[in-house]
Amino acid sequence: MIVDKLFFVVYISGPNREVCMKPKIVIGVVIIIAAVIFLFYSGFQDNAAYYLTVSELFAKEDLAPHDGVRVHGYVDPTSINWDPQAIQVTFLLHEGGDTLHVHYKGVKPDQLADAQRVVAEGHLRADGVFQANRIMLKCPSKYEVAEAAIR
């Protein structure tokens, strides 16, 4: 590889040919490749977040307020409190003898009362309430319900 300082041209010689690339093109290609790698990596980081159970969340000591986490638990259907004026829902998640108060600002999922398992994504506030910004439900299958009714 020879760098011609007068013309700022990079010559890469190979066995069959010489390729001439200007530094602007080389720098541009390197920047594009770095940007693609960064976007790929950051996309994996966002989606690679696993969930903690309610018990694990309470046991985690290095969790700072406003650290984003996903929490898995079982919804207490009697604790669901929907406020249509404020467009918010509160409910309790329980797992392993621990209970977590969850506050979600947004439309109540239709199947929340039927959901057996819930994964709430958000952060634990300083007052111990989990502020969810997304709720994912694991609802029982209609085939499981029909099968249980037959027995």
C-alpha positions as CSV (number, residue, x, y, z in Angstrom):
1,M,0.0,0.0,0.0
2,I,1.4,3.3,-1.1
3,V,0.1,6.7,0.1
4,D,0.8,9.6,-2.4
5,K,0.8,12.7,-0.2
6,L,0.6,15.1,-3.1
7,F,-2.8,13.8,-4.4
8,F,-4.1,12.1,-1.2
9,V,-4.7,9.0,-3.1
10,V,-4.3,5.5,-1.7
11,Y,-3.0,2.8,-4.0
12,I,-3.6,-0.8,-3.1
13,S,-1.8,-3.1,-5.4
14,G,-2.9,-6.6,-5.9
15,P,-1.6,-9.5,-8.0
16,N,-3.8,-8.6,-11.0
17,R,-4.5,-4.9,-10.7
18,E,-4.0,-1.6,-8.9
19,V,-7.0,0.0,-7.3
20,C,-7.0,3.7,-6.6
21,M,-9.1,4.9,-3.7
22,K,-9.3,8.5,-2.5
23,P,-9.1,9.0,1.3
24,K,-12.6,10.6,1.4
25,I,-14.1,7.4,0.0
26,V,-12.1,5.2,2.4
27,I,-13.1,7.4,5.4
28,G,-16.7,7.4,4.2
29,V,-16.8,3.6,3.9
30,V,-15.2,3.2,7.3
31,I,-17.8,5.6,8.9
32,I,-20.7,3.7,7.2
33,I,-19.4,0.3,8.4
34,A,-18.9,1.7,11.9
35,A,-22.5,3.1,11.9
36,V,-24.0,-0.2,10.8
37,I,-22.0,-2.1,13.4
38,F,-23.1,0.4,16.1
39,L,-26.8,0.2,15.1
40,F,-26.7,-3.6,15.0
41,Y,-25.1,-3.7,18.4
42,S,-27.4,-1.2,20.0
43,G,-30.4,-3.0,18.6
44,F,-29.3,-6.2,20.2
45,Q,-28.7,-4.4,23.5
46,D,-32.3,-3.1,23.6
47,N,-33.9,-6.4,22.7
48,A,-31.5,-8.6,24.8
49,A,-33.0,-7.4,28.1
50,Y,-34.3,-10.5,29.9
51,Y,-36.8,-10.2,32.6
52,L,-36.5,-10.6,36.4
53,T,-39.1,-12.2,38.6
54,V,-40.7,-10.1,41.3
55,S,-38.5,-11.9,43.9
56,E,-35.3,-11.2,41.9
57,L,-36.2,-7.6,41.5
58,F,-36.5,-7.1,45.3
59,A,-33.3,-9.0,45.9
60,K,-31.3,-7.0,43.4
61,E,-29.3,-4.5,45.4
62,D,-27.4,-2.7,42.6
63,L,-30.6,-1.5,40.9
64,A,-30.8,2.3,40.8
65,P,-34.1,4.2,40.5
66,H,-35.0,4.7,36.9
67,D,-32.9,1.7,35.7
68,G,-35.0,0.0,33.0
69,V,-35.9,-3.6,33.7
70,R,-38.5,-6.2,32.7
71,V,-40.4,-7.9,35.5
72,H,-42.3,-11.1,35.3
73,G,-45.1,-12.0,37.6
74,Y,-48.7,-13.3,38.0
75,V,-51.4,-10.7,38.0
76,D,-53.9,-10.5,40.8
77,P,-57.2,-10.0,38.9
78,T,-58.9,-8.5,42.0
79,S,-56.3,-5.8,42.3
80,I,-56.8,-4.3,38.8
81,N,-57.8,-0.6,39.1
82,W,-58.6,1.1,35.8
83,D,-59.0,4.9,35.7
84,P,-60.5,5.9,32.3
85,Q,-60.2,9.7,33.0
86,A,-56.5,9.5,33.7
87,I,-56.0,6.7,31.2
88,Q,-54.0,4.6,33.7
89,V,-54.2,1.2,35.3
90,T,-52.7,-0.1,38.5
91,F,-52.4,-3.8,39.6
92,L,-50.4,-6.1,41.7
93,L,-47.9,-8.7,40.4
94,H,-47.0,-11.5,42.7
95,E,-44.4,-14.3,42.5
96,G,-42.6,-16.3,45.1
97,G,-44.4,-14.7,48.0
98,D,-43.5,-11.2,47.0
99,T,-45.9,-8.6,45.6
100,L,-45.1,-5.6,43.4
101,H,-47.4,-2.7,42.9
102,V,-47.4,-1.7,39.1
103,H,-48.6,1.6,37.7
104,Y,-49.1,1.8,33.9
105,K,-50.1,5.0,32.2
106,G,-51.9,4.0,29.0
107,V,-54.8,2.1,27.8
108,K,-55.6,-1.0,29.8
109,P,-55.0,-4.2,27.8
110,D,-58.3,-5.9,27.2
111,Q,-57.1,-9.3,28.4
112,L,-55.4,-8.1,31.6
113,A,-57.9,-9.7,33.9
114,D,-57.6,-13.0,32.0
115,A,-53.8,-12.9,31.8
116,Q,-52.1,-15.5,34.0
117,R,-48.6,-14.1,33.5
118,V,-47.5,-10.5,32.8
119,V,-44.1,-9.0,31.8
120,A,-44.0,-5.3,32.7
121,E,-41.2,-3.2,31.2
122,G,-40.2,0.0,33.0
123,H,-38.4,1.1,36.2
124,L,-38.8,0.9,39.9
125,R,-39.6,4.3,41.4
126,A,-38.1,5.5,44.7
127,D,-41.4,4.8,46.5
128,G,-41.3,1.1,45.5
129,V,-43.9,1.3,42.8
130,F,-43.0,-0.2,39.4
131,Q,-43.7,2.4,36.7
132,A,-44.4,0.4,33.6
133,N,-44.1,1.9,30.1
134,R,-45.1,-1.4,28.4
135,I,-47.1,-4.4,29.4
136,M,-46.9,-7.8,27.7
137,L,-49.5,-10.4,28.5
138,K,-49.3,-14.2,28.4
139,C,-53.0,-15.2,28.1
140,P,-54.3,-18.7,28.3
141,S,-54.9,-20.3,25.0
142,K,-58.6,-20.7,23.9
143,Y,-57.7,-24.4,23.3
144,E,-56.5,-24.9,26.9
145,V,-59.8,-23.4,28.2
146,A,-61.9,-25.6,25.9
147,E,-60.0,-28.7,26.8
148,A,-60.4,-27.9,30.6
149,A,-64.2,-27.5,30.1
150,I,-64.5,-30.9,28.4
151,R,-62.8,-32.7,31.4
